[in-house]
Amino acid sequence: MAWVERLAAKVSWHPLDLDVAWVEIQRRLGVDLPDDFKEFCQCFGRGQFSGYLEVYSSAGGEDLGALVKLERFQRMLEQHPVVQDGYEPYGLFRPERGGLIPWGVSVTAAEYYWNAGIDVPPENWPVVAREEAGQWKIYEEGMAEFVYRMLTDATFEEFSIAELVPVPFYEGTPQ
């Protein structure tokens, strides 16, 4: 069973089957996105897990929260270059060199990204995460597996909420 299906089953979610304009979104981004993330967006739409984790998903069409966040972060870097230090050693994503692409945030300000390598297939991009102002941690797994483990695995280092929320849930926002 695919990770998105496992995640949906765990939170008793019925897939939305959203139509997302991936060709246009990925053209604007300058890179293809991982398949599990695209499946996630089409299944879940916009919303939040257990009142804790927001995935920068899509409401359908050309909307994609991850792209909006990345563009906002890039503008911030242009206006305030000193902010670049916060993304080191990876750097914020640029199509010509790769780097961090944001895909989520927690209510405790933990940040979740992919380290998108330009010569690395999107399915092999690691998740890079950190607690607010903490050290980066690398996870060699996809976004959907990472979220599943966060919600269900009490031993998943500092990112687990399994003990805090024994029955995880998803709250979608109106499309």
C-alpha positions as CSV (number, residue, x, y, z in Angstrom):
1,M,0.0,0.0,0.0
2,A,1.3,3.4,-0.9
3,W,2.2,5.9,1.9
4,V,-0.6,8.3,0.9
5,E,-3.2,5.5,1.0
6,R,-1.8,4.4,4.4
7,L,-2.0,8.0,5.7
8,A,-5.6,8.5,4.5
9,A,-6.6,5.2,6.1
10,K,-5.0,6.1,9.4
11,V,-6.9,9.4,9.6
12,S,-10.1,8.0,8.1
13,W,-9.9,10.4,5.1
14,H,-11.8,9.9,1.9
15,P,-9.7,11.0,-1.1
16,L,-10.8,14.2,-2.8
17,D,-9.3,13.3,-6.2
18,L,-8.6,16.9,-6.9
19,D,-7.5,18.0,-10.4
20,V,-4.2,19.8,-9.9
21,A,-2.4,21.5,-12.8
22,W,1.0,19.8,-12.2
23,V,2.4,20.7,-15.6
24,E,1.9,24.5,-15.0
25,I,2.9,24.3,-11.3
26,Q,6.1,22.4,-12.1
27,R,6.9,24.8,-15.0
28,R,6.7,27.7,-12.6
29,L,8.7,25.9,-10.0
30,G,11.4,24.8,-12.5
31,V,11.5,21.2,-11.4
32,D,9.2,18.2,-11.1
33,L,7.8,17.3,-7.6
34,P,7.8,13.9,-5.9
35,D,4.9,11.6,-6.9
36,D,3.9,11.0,-3.3
37,F,3.5,14.7,-2.7
38,K,1.4,15.0,-5.9
39,E,-0.8,12.1,-4.7
40,F,-1.0,13.7,-1.3
41,C,-2.3,17.0,-2.7
42,Q,-4.9,15.3,-4.9
43,C,-6.1,13.1,-2.0
44,F,-6.1,15.6,0.9
45,G,-6.3,19.1,-0.5
46,R,-5.5,21.9,1.9
47,G,-5.8,21.3,5.7
48,Q,-4.0,20.3,8.8
49,F,-3.1,17.0,10.6
50,S,-4.2,16.8,14.3
51,G,-4.2,20.5,14.7
52,Y,-0.4,20.4,14.4
53,L,1.0,19.9,10.9
54,E,0.2,22.0,7.8
55,V,1.4,20.5,4.5
56,Y,1.7,23.2,1.8
57,S,-0.8,21.4,-0.4
58,S,-3.2,22.4,-3.1
59,A,-6.9,23.3,-3.4
60,G,-6.8,22.2,-7.0
61,G,-6.0,23.9,-10.3
62,E,-2.8,25.9,-10.3
63,D,-2.8,26.5,-6.6
64,L,0.1,25.0,-4.6
65,G,1.0,26.2,-1.1
66,A,4.6,24.9,-1.5
67,L,5.2,27.1,-4.5
68,V,3.6,30.2,-2.8
69,K,5.9,29.6,0.3
70,L,9.0,29.1,-1.9
71,E,8.3,32.3,-3.8
72,R,7.7,34.2,-0.6
73,F,11.0,32.9,0.9
74,Q,12.9,33.8,-2.3
75,R,11.5,37.4,-2.2
76,M,12.5,37.7,1.5
77,L,16.1,36.6,0.6
78,E,16.2,39.2,-2.2
79,Q,15.2,41.9,0.3
80,H,17.2,40.6,3.3
81,P,20.2,38.6,2.1
82,V,21.3,37.8,5.7
83,V,18.3,35.5,5.9
84,Q,20.2,33.1,3.6
85,D,22.3,31.9,6.6
86,G,19.1,30.2,7.9
87,Y,19.0,27.9,4.9
88,E,22.7,26.8,5.1
89,P,24.3,24.5,4.2
90,Y,21.6,23.7,1.6
91,G,20.4,27.1,0.4
92,L,16.9,27.9,-0.7
93,F,15.9,26.2,-4.0
94,R,16.8,27.7,-7.3
95,P,16.2,25.7,-10.5
96,E,19.8,26.1,-11.7
97,R,21.4,24.7,-8.4
98,G,18.7,22.9,-6.4
99,G,18.3,23.4,-2.7
100,L,15.5,23.5,-0.1
101,I,11.8,23.4,-1.2
102,P,9.3,23.9,1.7
103,W,6.5,21.4,2.1
104,G,5.2,21.9,5.6
105,V,5.3,23.6,9.0
106,S,4.1,22.7,12.5
107,V,2.4,24.8,15.1
108,T,5.6,24.6,17.1
109,A,7.5,26.2,14.1
110,A,9.2,23.0,13.0
111,E,10.0,23.3,9.3
112,Y,9.9,20.6,6.7
113,Y,11.6,20.7,3.3
114,W,13.0,18.6,0.5
115,N,16.6,18.9,-0.4
116,A,16.0,19.0,-4.1
117,G,19.1,18.1,-6.1
118,I,19.0,19.1,-9.8
119,D,20.6,15.8,-10.7
120,V,18.6,13.7,-8.3
121,P,15.1,12.3,-9.2
122,P,12.4,13.8,-7.1
123,E,11.5,10.4,-5.6
124,N,15.0,10.4,-4.0
125,W,14.9,13.8,-2.5
126,P,15.4,13.5,1.3
127,V,13.2,15.3,3.8
128,V,15.2,17.9,5.7
129,A,13.6,19.1,8.9
130,R,14.4,21.1,12.0
131,E,12.7,22.4,15.1
132,E,12.6,26.2,15.3
133,A,16.2,27.5,15.0
134,G,17.5,24.0,15.5
135,Q,19.9,21.8,13.6
136,W,18.8,20.3,10.3
137,K,18.1,16.6,10.3
138,I,18.0,14.5,7.1
139,Y,15.5,11.7,6.5
140,E,16.0,9.4,3.5
141,E,12.2,8.9,3.0
142,G,9.4,10.6,1.1
143,M,7.1,13.3,2.5
144,A,4.1,11.0,2.9
145,E,6.1,8.4,4.8
146,F,7.6,11.1,7.0
147,V,4.1,12.4,7.9
148,Y,2.8,8.9,8.6
149,R,5.7,8.3,11.0
150,M,5.2,11.7,12.6
151,L,1.6,10.8,13.4
152,T,2.0,7.1,14.3
153,D,5.6,6.3,15.5
154,A,6.3,7.4,19.1
155,T,10.0,6.7,18.5
156,F,10.3,9.1,15.6
157,E,12.8,11.4,17.4
158,E,11.6,14.9,18.1
159,F,9.0,15.1,15.3
160,S,6.6,12.5,16.6
161,I,3.2,13.5,17.9
162,A,2.0,9.9,18.3
163,E,1.9,10.1,22.1
164,L,0.2,13.5,22.2
165,V,-2.5,12.6,19.7
166,P,-3.1,8.8,19.9
167,V,-5.9,9.0,17.2
168,P,-4.6,11.2,14.4
169,F,-7.0,13.2,12.2
170,Y,-7.1,15.5,9.3
171,E,-9.1,18.6,9.0
172,G,-9.5,19.8,5.4
173,T,-10.1,23.5,4.7
174,P,-12.9,24.4,2.3
175,Q,-11.9,24.3,-1.3
